[in-house]
Amino acid sequence: MVLKTEIIAANHPAAIERAAKLLGAGELVAVPTETVYGLAADARDDRAVATIFQVKERPFFDPLILHLPEKSWVKRLSKLDAEQEKLVAALIERFWPGPLTLLLPKSEEVSDLVTASLPTVALRMPANLVLRAILLRGGFPIAAPSANRFGRVSPTSAEHVLEELGSKIPLIIDDGPTKLGLESTIVEPTGKKLVLHRPGPITEAVLAEFGAVESADLKGSIKAPGQTSSHYAPDKPVRLIEKGDVPPDSAEAGLLAWGQSAQGSRFRVTRSLSESCDLVEAASRLFSLLRAMDREPVTAIYVEKVPETGIGKAIMNRLYRAAAVGRAPE
């Protein structure tokens, strides 16, 4: 057990070297990405990867995403046929570095621990400049799920990581609030088709430029990270409502409104995901607002549904899981 977690500002002269050195020594480091903060370990080191599961209290059946220092690692970590190679190359050219994770047939170089013994591996090249510098300094891929306890709200700041994992990891690299606030889009390129396993910042409409997009069947076993039915949840119960609805217990509850709320005064605490109804802003604020509302003296957190268009589909995917309403998001 680590007695004290060190937090180093990303612009500190020693930050990159310190993080890379710890990762190379088999330690865990919380790192910033453009999506959420990740809990990183050397993907080549099974002991370090196993520690991720232990610290997060994450079940071993839930696979991890590998973050790559360079695009050339795709050929080492995956086995693609000619048709897949062409489609993957086009996606990488357009979206990497960035918030797109590719689910690909894995090579023998990838540990079964990383992939939960599945035949595929999730690969991403992040856009955050600090993490890219750490990856390049280390020269190896890292496994890096969100830096929080399993099933909890994903962290979008170093403070959130400290709340979740303080005393359990040696180092957090603080790069301020994350830019996008939602985890990456996960797609599986199969021939000319893209199977969407998790909606995210790269939307279906944009992906459709590269072929037909089909939502994965989430009723069976887990095939990609972030597919458990209950996820992204604060301690207080989350309940989804239509805009303008006022539940019977509103006086004791909190409200995350979509836009400005005429009924906000009927709740104990009210915040807005985006007063201007901007879905991108709502995505960047969702997890931090859920965490803030969880600290308020409310009995439940009501969230007004947002339109399931563009990144709104990713927002609702997270909210359905946070509320664990029994619906498997498409």
Secondary structure as a PSIPRED ss2 file (coil, helix, strand):
# PSIPRED VFORMAT (PSIPRED V4.0)

   1 M C   1.000  0.000  0.000
   2 V C   1.000  0.000  0.000
   3 L C   1.000  0.000  0.000
   4 K C   1.000  0.000  0.000
   5 T C   1.000  0.000  0.000
   6 E E   0.000  0.000  1.000
   7 I E   0.000  0.000  1.000
   8 I E   0.000  0.000  1.000
   9 A E   0.000  0.000  1.000
  10 A C   1.000  0.000  0.000
  11 N C   1.000  0.000  0.000
  12 H C   1.000  0.000  0.000
  13 P C   1.000  0.000  0.000
  14 A C   1.000  0.000  0.000
  15 A H   0.000  1.000  0.000
  16 I H   0.000  1.000  0.000
  17 E H   0.000  1.000  0.000
  18 R H   0.000  1.000  0.000
  19 A H   0.000  1.000  0.000
  20 A H   0.000  1.000  0.000
  21 K H   0.000  1.000  0.000
  22 L H   0.000  1.000  0.000
  23 L H   0.000  1.000  0.000
  24 G H   0.000  1.000  0.000
  25 A C   1.000  0.000  0.000
  26 G C   1.000  0.000  0.000
  27 E C   1.000  0.000  0.000
  28 L C   1.000  0.000  0.000
  29 V E   0.000  0.000  1.000
  30 A E   0.000  0.000  1.000
  31 V E   0.000  0.000  1.000
  32 P C   1.000  0.000  0.000
  33 T C   1.000  0.000  0.000
  34 E C   1.000  0.000  0.000
  35 T C   1.000  0.000  0.000
  36 V C   1.000  0.000  0.000
  37 Y C   1.000  0.000  0.000
  38 G E   0.000  0.000  1.000
  39 L E   0.000  0.000  1.000
  40 A E   0.000  0.000  1.000
  41 A E   0.000  0.000  1.000
  42 D E   0.000  0.000  1.000
  43 A C   1.000  0.000  0.000
  44 R C   1.000  0.000  0.000
  45 D C   1.000  0.000  0.000
  46 D H   0.000  1.000  0.000
  47 R H   0.000  1.000  0.000
  48 A H   0.000  1.000  0.000
  49 V H   0.000  1.000  0.000
  50 A H   0.000  1.000  0.000
  51 T H   0.000  1.000  0.000
  52 I H   0.000  1.000  0.000
  53 F H   0.000  1.000  0.000
  54 Q H   0.000  1.000  0.000
  55 V H   0.000  1.000  0.000
  56 K H   0.000  1.000  0.000
  57 E C   1.000  0.000  0.000
  58 R C   1.000  0.000  0.000
  59 P C   1.000  0.000  0.000
  60 F C   1.000  0.000  0.000
  61 F C   1.000  0.000  0.000
  62 D C   1.000  0.000  0.000
  63 P C   1.000  0.000  0.000
  64 L C   1.000  0.000  0.000
  65 I E   0.000  0.000  1.000
  66 L E   0.000  0.000  1.000
  67 H E   0.000  0.000  1.000
  68 L C   1.000  0.000  0.000
  69 P C   1.000  0.000  0.000
  70 E C   1.000  0.000  0.000
  71 K C   1.000  0.000  0.000
  72 S C   1.000  0.000  0.000
  73 W H   0.000  1.000  0.000
  74 V H   0.000  1.000  0.000
  75 K H   0.000  1.000  0.000
  76 R H   0.000  1.000  0.000
  77 L H   0.000  1.000  0.000
  78 S E   0.000  0.000  1.000
  79 K C   1.000  0.000  0.000
  80 L C   1.000  0.000  0.000
  81 D C   1.000  0.000  0.000
  82 A H   0.000  1.000  0.000
  83 E H   0.000  1.000  0.000
  84 Q H   0.000  1.000  0.000
  85 E H   0.000  1.000  0.000
  86 K H   0.000  1.000  0.000
  87 L H   0.000  1.000  0.000
  88 V H   0.000  1.000  0.000
  89 A H   0.000  1.000  0.000
  90 A H   0.000  1.000  0.000
  91 L H   0.000  1.000  0.000
  92 I H   0.000  1.000  0.000
  93 E H   0.000  1.000  0.000
  94 R H   0.000  1.000  0.000
  95 F H   0.000  1.000  0.000
  96 W C   1.000  0.000  0.000
  97 P C   1.000  0.000  0.000
  98 G C   1.000  0.000  0.000
  99 P C   1.000  0.000  0.000
 100 L E   0.000  0.000  1.000
 101 T E   0.000  0.000  1.000
 102 L E   0.000  0.000  1.000
 103 L E   0.000  0.000  1.000
 104 L E   0.000  0.000  1.000
 105 P E   0.000  0.000  1.000
 106 K E   0.000  0.000  1.000
 107 S C   1.000  0.000  0.000
 108 E C   1.000  0.000  0.000
 109 E C   1.000  0.000  0.000
 110 V C   1.000  0.000  0.000
 111 S C   1.000  0.000  0.000
 112 D H   0.000  1.000  0.000
 113 L H   0.000  1.000  0.000
 114 V H   0.000  1.000  0.000
 115 T H   0.000  1.000  0.000
 116 A C   1.000  0.000  0.000
 117 S C   1.000  0.000  0.000
 118 L C   1.000  0.000  0.000
 119 P C   1.000  0.000  0.000
 120 T E   0.000  0.000  1.000
 121 V E   0.000  0.000  1.000
 122 A E   0.000  0.000  1.000
 123 L E   0.000  0.000  1.000
 124 R E   0.000  0.000  1.000
 125 M C   1.000  0.000  0.000
 126 P C   1.000  0.000  0.000
 127 A C   1.000  0.000  0.000
 128 N C   1.000  0.000  0.000
 129 L H   0.000  1.000  0.000
 130 V H   0.000  1.000  0.000
 131 L H   0.000  1.000  0.000
 132 R H   0.000  1.000  0.000
 133 A H   0.000  1.000  0.000
 134 I H   0.000  1.000  0.000
 135 L H   0.000  1.000  0.000
 136 L H   0.000  1.000  0.000
 137 R H   0.000  1.000  0.000
 138 G H   0.000  1.000  0.000
 139 G C   1.000  0.000  0.000
 140 F C   1.000  0.000  0.000
 141 P C   1.000  0.000  0.000
 142 I E   0.000  0.000  1.000
 143 A E   0.000  0.000  1.000
 144 A C   1.000  0.000  0.000
 145 P C   1.000  0.000  0.000
 146 S E   0.000  0.000  1.000
 147 A C   1.000  0.000  0.000
 148 N C   1.000  0.000  0.000
 149 R C   1.000  0.000  0.000
 150 F C   1.000  0.000  0.000
 151 G C   1.000  0.000  0.000
 152 R E   0.000  0.000  1.000
 153 V C   1.000  0.000  0.000
 154 S C   1.000  0.000  0.000
 155 P C   1.000  0.000  0.000
 156 T C   1.000  0.000  0.000
 157 S C   1.000  0.000  0.000
 158 A H   0.000  1.000  0.000
 159 E H   0.000  1.000  0.000
 160 H H   0.000  1.000  0.000
 161 V H   0.000  1.000  0.000
 162 L H   0.000  1.000  0.000
 163 E H   0.000  1.000  0.000
 164 E H   0.000  1.000  0.000
 165 L H   0.000  1.000  0.000
 166 G C   1.000  0.000  0.000
 167 S C   1.000  0.000  0.000
 168 K C   1.000  0.000  0.000
 169 I C   1.000  0.000  0.000
 170 P C   1.000  0.000  0.000
 171 L E   0.000  0.000  1.000
 172 I E   0.000  0.000  1.000
 173 I E   0.000  0.000  1.000
 174 D E   0.000  0.000  1.000
 175 D C   1.000  0.000  0.000
 176 G C   1.000  0.000  0.000
 177 P C   1.000  0.000  0.000
 178 T C   1.000  0.000  0.000
 179 K C   1.000  0.000  0.000
 180 L C   1.000  0.000  0.000
 181 G C   1.000  0.000  0.000
 182 L C   1.000  0.000  0.000
 183 E C   1.000  0.000  0.000
 184 S C   1.000  0.000  0.000
 185 T E   0.000  0.000  1.000
 186 I E   0.000  0.000  1.000
 187 V E   0.000  0.000  1.000
 188 E E   0.000  0.000  1.000
 189 P E   0.000  0.000  1.000
 190 T E   0.000  0.000  1.000
 191 G C   1.000  0.000  0.000
 192 K C   1.000  0.000  0.000
 193 K E   0.000  0.000  1.000
 194 L E   0.000  0.000  1.000
 195 V E   0.000  0.000  1.000
 196 L E   0.000  0.000  1.000
 197 H E   0.000  0.000  1.000
 198 R E   0.000  0.000  1.000
 199 P C   1.000  0.000  0.000
 200 G C   1.000  0.000  0.000
 201 P C   1.000  0.000  0.000
 202 I C   1.000  0.000  0.000
 203 T C   1.000  0.000  0.000
 204 E H   0.000  1.000  0.000
 205 A H   0.000  1.000  0.000
 206 V H   0.000  1.000  0.000
 207 L H   0.000  1.000  0.000
 208 A H   0.000  1.000  0.000
 209 E H   0.000  1.000  0.000
 210 F H   0.000  1.000  0.000
 211 G C   1.000  0.000  0.000
 212 A E   0.000  0.000  1.000
 213 V E   0.000  0.000  1.000
 214 E E   0.000  0.000  1.000
 215 S E   0.000  0.000  1.000
 216 A C   1.000  0.000  0.000
 217 D C   1.000  0.000  0.000
 218 L C   1.000  0.000  0.000
 219 K C   1.000  0.000  0.000
 220 G C   1.000  0.000  0.000
 221 S C   1.000  0.000  0.000
 222 I C   1.000  0.000  0.000
 223 K C   1.000  0.000  0.000
 224 A C   1.000  0.000  0.000
 225 P C   1.000  0.000  0.000
 226 G C   1.000  0.000  0.000
 227 Q C   1.000  0.000  0.000
 228 T C   1.000  0.000  0.000
 229 S C   1.000  0.000  0.000
 230 S C   1.000  0.000  0.000
 231 H C   1.000  0.000  0.000
 232 Y C   1.000  0.000  0.000
 233 A E   0.000  0.000  1.000
 234 P C   1.000  0.000  0.000
 235 D C   1.000  0.000  0.000
 236 K C   1.000  0.000  0.000
 237 P C   1.000  0.000  0.000
 238 V E   0.000  0.000  1.000
 239 R E   0.000  0.000  1.000
 240 L E   0.000  0.000  1.000
 241 I E   0.000  0.000  1.000
 242 E C   1.000  0.000  0.000
 243 K C   1.000  0.000  0.000
 244 G C   1.000  0.000  0.000
 245 D C   1.000  0.000  0.000
 246 V C   1.000  0.000  0.000
 247 P C   1.000  0.000  0.000
 248 P C   1.000  0.000  0.000
 249 D C   1.000  0.000  0.000
 250 S H   0.000  1.000  0.000
 251 A H   0.000  1.000  0.000
 252 E H   0.000  1.000  0.000
 253 A C   1.000  0.000  0.000
 254 G E   0.000  0.000  1.000
 255 L E   0.000  0.000  1.000
 256 L E   0.000  0.000  1.000
 257 A E   0.000  0.000  1.000
 258 W E   0.000  0.000  1.000
 259 G C   1.000  0.000  0.000
 260 Q C   1.000  0.000  0.000
 261 S C   1.000  0.000  0.000
 262 A C   1.000  0.000  0.000
 263 Q C   1.000  0.000  0.000
 264 G H   0.000  1.000  0.000
 265 S H   0.000  1.000  0.000
 266 R H   0.000  1.000  0.000
 267 F C   1.000  0.000  0.000
 268 R C   1.000  0.000  0.000
 269 V E   0.000  0.000  1.000
 270 T E   0.000  0.000  1.000
 271 R E   0.000  0.000  1.000
 272 S E   0.000  0.000  1.000
 273 L E   0.000  0.000  1.000
 274 S E   0.000  0.000  1.000
 275 E C   1.000  0.000  0.000
 276 S C   1.000  0.000  0.000
 277 C C   1.000  0.000  0.000
 278 D C   1.000  0.000  0.000
 279 L H   0.000  1.000  0.000
 280 V H   0.000  1.000  0.000
 281 E H   0.000  1.000  0.000
 282 A H   0.000  1.000  0.000
 283 A H   0.000  1.000  0.000
 284 S H   0.000  1.000  0.000
 285 R H   0.000  1.000  0.000
 286 L H   0.000  1.000  0.000
 287 F H   0.000  1.000  0.000
 288 S H   0.000  1.000  0.000
 289 L H   0.000  1.000  0.000
 290 L H   0.000  1.000  0.000
 291 R H   0.000  1.000  0.000
 292 A H   0.000  1.000  0.000
 293 M H   0.000  1.000  0.000
 294 D H   0.000  1.000  0.000
 295 R C   1.000  0.000  0.000
 296 E C   1.000  0.000  0.000
 297 P C   1.000  0.000  0.000
 298 V C   1.000  0.000  0.000
 299 T C   1.000  0.000  0.000
 300 A C   1.000  0.000  0.000
 301 I E   0.000  0.000  1.000
 302 Y E   0.000  0.000  1.000
 303 V E   0.000  0.000  1.000
 304 E E   0.000  0.000  1.000
 305 K C   1.000  0.000  0.000
 306 V C   1.000  0.000  0.000
 307 P C   1.000  0.000  0.000
 308 E C   1.000  0.000  0.000
 309 T C   1.000  0.000  0.000
 310 G C   1.000  0.000  0.000
 311 I C   1.000  0.000  0.000
 312 G H   0.000  1.000  0.000
 313 K H   0.000  1.000  0.000
 314 A H   0.000  1.000  0.000
 315 I H   0.000  1.000  0.000
 316 M H   0.000  1.000  0.000
 317 N H   0.000  1.000  0.000
 318 R H   0.000  1.000  0.000
 319 L H   0.000  1.000  0.000
 320 Y H   0.000  1.000  0.000
 321 R H   0.000  1.000  0.000
 322 A H   0.000  1.000  0.000
 323 A H   0.000  1.000  0.000
 324 A C   1.000  0.000  0.000
 325 V C   1.000  0.000  0.000
 326 G C   1.000  0.000  0.000
 327 R C   1.000  0.000  0.000
 328 A C   1.000  0.000  0.000
 329 P C   1.000  0.000  0.000
 330 E C   1.000  0.000  0.000
